């Protein structure tokens, strides 16, 4: 009992680490401001989106005969249940809560800027990121023991963090 109280106390000290918490809040605030600035109505009108999709994306998932379903939602709202139900079909591969998309968009590119910031300057980077994501999910399916990757036509990504980068995801995969 005495040790459990000590661990409880130490855990609370870690969770109340103000500098760490403030740095996370600051990082998320920068991401939010950058996304709001990027997806402003003056930059994103239907004509711009159509041009972007026709020049760069060309619906790369459709080319390989695959589809992507994103499931987003707050914790304890049934997202896991929805994914599990959909994944019972042999042509559907549920990836669980992977943070792949967020990790890809937060990585630094060759110019030492974050990918999601680089996309704002170079739309081709959007296509490269989408291709990396597709390579990852197909490899993940190949490594899974109970999945016949050749029969998979639908991939399900159920990561709560996808909501932050939903605009970028929909640019990468407009049919999602």
C-alpha positions in Angstrom: 0.0 0.0 0.0 2.8 2.4 0.9 4.5 1.9 -2.5 1.2 2.4 -4.4 0.8 5.8 -2.8 4.3 6.7 -3.8 3.7 5.7 -7.4 0.4 7.6 -7.4 2.2 10.7 -6.1 5.0 10.4 -8.7 2.5 9.9 -11.5 0.7 13.0 -10.5 3.9 14.9 -10.5 4.7 13.7 -14.0 1.2 14.6 -15.3 1.4 18.1 -13.8 4.8 18.7 -15.5 3.9 22.3 -16.5 6.8 22.9 -19.0 6.1 19.7 -20.8 2.3 20.3 -20.9 2.8 23.9 -22.1 5.2 22.8 -24.9 2.6 20.3 -26.1 -0.1 22.9 -26.0 2.1 25.3 -27.9 2.9 22.7 -30.5 -0.8 21.9 -31.0 -1.6 25.6 -31.2 1.0 26.1 -33.9 -0.4 23.1 -35.9 -3.9 24.4 -35.5 -3.0 28.0 -36.6 -1.1 26.6 -39.6 -3.9 24.4 -40.7 -6.5 27.2 -40.4 -4.3 29.5 -42.4 -3.7 26.9 -45.1 -7.3 25.9 -45.5 -8.6 29.4 -45.8 -11.6 30.0 -48.2 -9.5 32.2 -50.5 -7.1 29.3 -51.2 -9.5 26.5 -51.3 -12.4 27.0 -53.7 -13.8 24.1 -55.8 -11.7 25.1 -58.8 -8.4 24.9 -56.8 -9.4 21.5 -55.3 -10.3 20.1 -58.7 -7.0 21.3 -60.2 -5.0 19.9 -57.3 -6.7 16.5 -57.5 -6.4 16.3 -61.3 -2.7 17.2 -61.4 -1.3 15.4 -58.4 -3.5 12.9 -56.8 -5.4 11.2 -59.6 -7.0 9.0 -56.9 -4.1 6.6 -56.4 -6.1 4.2 -54.3 -8.6 3.8 -57.0 -5.9 3.0 -59.5 -4.8 -0.1 -57.4 -8.4 -1.1 -56.7 -8.4 -0.2 -53.1 -10.5 2.1 -50.8 -9.8 3.8 -47.5 -12.3 4.3 -44.7 -11.5 6.7 -41.9 -13.2 6.3 -38.6 -12.8 9.2 -36.3 -14.5 10.0 -33.0 -14.2 10.7 -29.4 -13.1 8.0 -27.0 -15.8 5.6 -25.8 -18.2 6.4 -28.7 -18.2 3.0 -30.4 -15.5 3.6 -33.1 -13.7 0.3 -32.2 -17.0 -1.6 -32.4 -17.7 -0.1 -35.9 -14.2 -1.0 -37.0 -14.5 -4.5 -35.7 -17.9 -5.1 -37.4 -16.6 -3.8 -40.7 -13.4 -5.8 -40.4 -15.3 -9.1 -40.2 -15.6 -9.0 -44.0 -12.6 -10.8 -45.6 -12.1 -8.0 -48.1 -11.7 -5.4 -45.3 -8.5 -4.8 -43.3 -8.9 -2.9 -40.0 -5.6 -1.4 -39.0 -6.6 -0.4 -35.5 -5.4 2.8 -33.9 -2.3 3.5 -35.9 -0.8 6.9 -35.8 0.8 6.6 -39.2 -0.9 9.5 -40.9 -0.1 11.9 -38.1 3.5 10.7 -37.9 4.0 11.1 -41.7 2.6 14.6 -41.6 4.7 15.7 -38.6 8.0 14.3 -39.9 10.6 16.8 -41.2 11.2 16.8 -44.9 14.5 17.5 -46.8 14.2 21.2 -46.2 13.9 20.7 -42.4 10.3 21.8 -42.3 7.4 19.7 -41.2 5.7 17.8 -44.0 2.3 19.4 -43.4 4.0 22.8 -43.7 5.9 21.7 -46.8 2.7 20.6 -48.5 1.6 24.2 -48.3 4.5 25.2 -50.5 4.8 22.1 -52.7 1.7 20.1 -53.5 3.8 17.3 -54.9 4.8 16.5 -51.3 1.1 15.6 -50.7 1.3 12.9 -53.3 4.6 11.6 -51.9 3.1 11.4 -48.4 0.0 9.6 -49.7 2.2 7.1 -51.5 4.2 6.5 -48.3 1.0 5.9 -46.4 -0.3 3.5 -49.0 3.0 1.6 -48.9 2.8 1.4 -45.1 -0.8 0.1 -45.0 -0.3 -2.5 -47.7 2.9 -3.7 -46.0 1.0 -3.9 -42.7 -1.7 -6.0 -44.3 1.0 -8.3 -45.8 2.6 -8.8 -42.4 -0.7 -9.7 -40.7 -1.2 -13.4 -40.0 -4.9 -13.7 -40.6 -5.2 -11.6 -43.8 -5.0 -12.5 -47.4 -3.6 -9.3 -48.7 -4.7 -10.1 -52.3 -8.3 -10.1 -51.3 -8.2 -6.8 -49.4 -10.0 -4.0 -51.2 -10.8 -1.8 -48.2 -8.5 -0.5 -45.5 -9.9 1.0 -42.3 -7.9 3.6 -40.4 -9.3 4.3 -37.0 -7.0 6.8 -35.4 -8.4 9.6 -33.2 -5.5 11.8 -34.3 -6.7 11.8 -37.9 -9.2 14.4 -37.1 -6.4 17.0 -36.7 -5.1 16.4 -40.2 -8.5 15.6 -41.8 -8.1 18.3 -44.4 -4.8 16.9 -45.6 -6.1 13.4 -45.6 -9.1 14.4 -47.7 -6.8 16.1 -50.2 -4.7 13.0 -50.4 -7.7 10.6 -50.7 -10.6 12.6 -52.1 -12.8 9.5 -52.4 -12.4 8.6 -48.7 
